[in-house]
């Protein structure tokens, strides 16, 4: 699924070995300024999705990782691929096989390929009438509601709903979406847009990232976890961009020739599974509760505090940690 990229790994190994020798100097360097809120430089903490706790919940439960540049982009639109990926994360990143959509990227470089395969297998998505999925198409509010309700149905939840929609523009909801949207409203997952003359569903309006966060945080907390009876253990793969939460502590590694080398360990607030590329194939580590932070740009100064780490993941080839968990690289660490 995630094939080893040999040349880039060799380069990384060389860089990592060189970093060991200079680690003491790096650790003594002043840390850069912390991002505003949960590692997102464009979130100040006063936004409604920060104030109501839904963004924090989504980060702490591995539903949201942010954009490639580290921003959250709360007012940005949500693509169909992004919506499916967040639902897949809420399900614990399970593996599944289904027929390929002709317009989807299922390569190792695709952030959504595994999610789309799973979503199609579970009946969360079925694609357009012409057979396409439209991964880059913006998802509408009613489409997002249907995806969430269809996933809840797939795990055994009763999503029948009353079918009654308390919206001024209820008549504008597309045929076949009414019951799923009504169920989302009844479960408090969707409340609509409040205007002077009442609440509007705005069903064909484009869903925003902040709305996706609220919808999925509530669905995960109030429907998915209670329905399953447990919180799905997240599964991460080599090179995945993740946001991990826990407590960071300082440790050290005894190198045969260079002596004691300090590093930082993130003790996760919930177990995770890492599927890592290790040269001869993939190794699956389950129930991982601690990972090593390796980053030349930022090291936490204060330890034993709750933190969020935004990073890509990779197996550590140099120490005993390779047989226990993994390391996170290119990371940004921010106190929760």
Secondary structure, 3 states (H helix, E strand, C coil): CCCCCHHHHHHHHHHHHHHHHHHHHHHHCCCCCCCCECCECCCCCCCHHHHCCHHHHHHHCCCCCCCCCCCCCCCCECEHHHHHHHHHHHCCCCCCCCCCCCCCCCCCCCCCHHHHHHHHHHCCCCCCCCCCCCCCCECEHHHHHHHHHHHHHHCCCCCCCCCCCCCCCHHHCCCCCHHHHHHHHHCCCCCCEEECCEEECCCCCECEHHHHHHHHHHHHHHHHHHHHCCCCCEEEECCCEEEEEEEEEEEEEEECCCEEEEEEEEEEEEEEEEEEECCCCEEEEEEEEEEEECCCCCCCCCCCCEEEEEEEEECCCCCHHHHCCCEEEEEEEEEC
